Amino acid sequence: MSDRTVRLNIERRDNPNSKPYWEEFEHQWRHGMNNISELQDIAVNQVDSHGKQTMQITYDSHCQEEVCGSYVMRINDRWAEA
């Protein structure tokens, strides 16, 4: 196990018309980890970096094999393939 951590900030909304807010998540880094595997970790353990239970995250995926290249998200204010 690595002593490195991955920090992910996700912009959230309670509903389509509500004001956005940020939630921070932090997990142990592991070899081969990518953005999709981090989202999957959050889906399994729905607790933010402050230990607070959070609501389910949602994102669109297609092949679910992490090989199709169709996963695109905004990372550090830039659009990037996951």
C-alpha positions in Angstrom: 0.0 0.0 0.0 1.2 3.4 -0.9 1.4 6.4 1.5 0.4 8.6 -1.4 -3.2 9.9 -1.5 -5.5 11.1 -4.3 -7.7 14.1 -3.6 -10.8 14.6 -5.8 -13.1 17.6 -5.6 -16.5 17.1 -7.2 -19.0 19.9 -7.9 -22.4 18.9 -6.6 -26.0 20.3 -6.7 -28.9 19.2 -4.7 -31.2 19.7 -7.7 -30.8 21.2 -11.2 -31.8 24.7 -10.0 -29.8 24.8 -6.8 -26.5 26.5 -6.2 -23.4 24.3 -6.8 -21.1 23.4 -4.0 -17.9 21.3 -3.8 -17.3 18.0 -2.0 -13.7 16.7 -1.4 -12.8 13.1 -1.3 -9.4 11.5 -0.4 -8.3 8.0 -1.0 -5.1 6.0 -0.9 -3.3 5.9 -4.2 -2.8 2.4 -5.7 -0.9 1.3 -8.8 -3.0 1.5 -12.0 -5.6 3.9 -10.5 -7.3 6.2 -12.9 -10.2 8.7 -12.7 -12.9 6.1 -13.2 -11.5 3.8 -10.5 -11.5 6.8 -8.1 -15.2 7.5 -8.9 -15.9 3.8 -8.4 -14.2 3.9 -5.0 -16.4 6.9 -4.0 -19.5 5.0 -5.2 -18.6 2.1 -2.8 -17.6 4.3 0.1 -19.8 7.4 0.1 -17.9 9.3 2.7 -16.1 12.6 2.0 -12.7 13.6 3.2 -14.2 15.0 6.5 -15.9 11.6 7.3 -19.3 12.9 6.4 -21.7 10.5 4.6 -22.6 11.9 1.2 -25.1 11.2 -1.5 -24.4 8.9 -4.4 -22.3 10.3 -7.2 -23.6 9.9 -10.8 -21.7 10.0 -14.0 -22.3 8.6 -17.5 -20.3 5.6 -18.7 -20.6 3.4 -21.7 -18.4 0.4 -21.9 -17.7 0.1 -18.2 -14.5 -1.6 -19.0 -12.3 1.6 -18.8 -11.0 1.0 -22.3 -13.3 2.8 -24.8 -11.9 6.3 -24.2 -15.3 7.8 -24.1 -15.0 9.0 -20.5 -14.5 12.7 -20.6 -14.6 15.0 -17.5 -13.4 18.4 -16.5 -10.2 18.1 -14.4 -8.5 21.2 -13.1 -10.7 23.4 -15.4 -9.7 21.4 -18.5 -11.6 18.8 -20.4 -9.7 15.5 -20.3 -10.3 11.8 -21.1 -10.3 9.7 -18.0 
